[in-house]
Amino acid sequence: MTIKSVKKTIFKIIEPSKDNDKVSHIFDIVIISLIVINLITVIADTFALPPYAKKISKYIEIISIAVFTVEYILRLWTSDLLRPNLNPAKARLKYFFSFMAIIDLLAIIPFYLPMFISIDLRVLRSLRIIRLFRIFKINRYTKALNTIGTVLKNKSSQLISSMFVVFLLILIASVIMYNVENKAQPDQFNNVFQAMWWAVATLTTVGYGDIYPVTVLGKILSAIIAVLGIGMVAVPSGIISAGFSEVIDNNDEEGKKKYCPYCGHKID
């Protein structure tokens, strides 16, 4: 067996499994199971665990890192098969900077950093949070996150426009409310940024209640801004909802094209 054939075999195994590829399917199950187990250990580590549970968590981390590291190296090695039109070096470089490759790297790099760099314990605890990025590795085996990415990409111009209008409304509301409430509440509205915190809470209809107007004019303006917020903040949500509908409809149409409308058999 040549190195080329070994590479092709490994590539078929580590890529998301096809219908009848049992080995690849088992590999997918192992990786997904490890991701889920790691997510559980991240949550469990926030509790006061007994020594034996901490030991188990440590072993899980070591095994996971070993598996994820081997997976990352194999994906990098076989990445030229993903882009056969490019030379191996360029294909690997392109894969290295791809979204999923960065996620794979983030899944393992916090474990290795302390071995090469002296890191403060507080920084080390922060780095451990990066383990949560391992959940995004599931994106390789599901279309859910891909659909979200497609929607955001397709509707990026409309979303940017709507978010810009919302930002302008927040800025205008902050400046007006600062000038209206500053004399009455110098501690609460002592600058525009504090007023901006109030504007965000009001426009998003969250209303924490930590900062609020006390003057008559301030209350009137607050009511107007709150009503405007119901419509303005809902615009990006509407754009995203429309984007999801379009993507789902397109996927349904593509699915219909693959099957004969008369006999229902799959068209090769």
ABEGO torsion letter per residue (X at the ends): XBAAAAAAAAAAAABBBBAABAAAAAAAAAAAAAAAAAAAAAAAAABBBBAAAAAAAAAAAAAAAAAAAAAAAAAAAAAAAABAABBAAAAAAAAAABAAAAAAAAAAAAAAAAAABBBBAAAAAAAAAAAAAAAAAAAAABAAAAAAAAAAAAAAAAAAAAAAAAAAAAAAAAAAAAAAAAAABAAABABAAAAAAAAAAAAAGAGAGABBBABAAAAAAAAAAAAAAAAAAAAAAAAAAAAAAAAAAAAAAAAAAABBAAAGBBBX
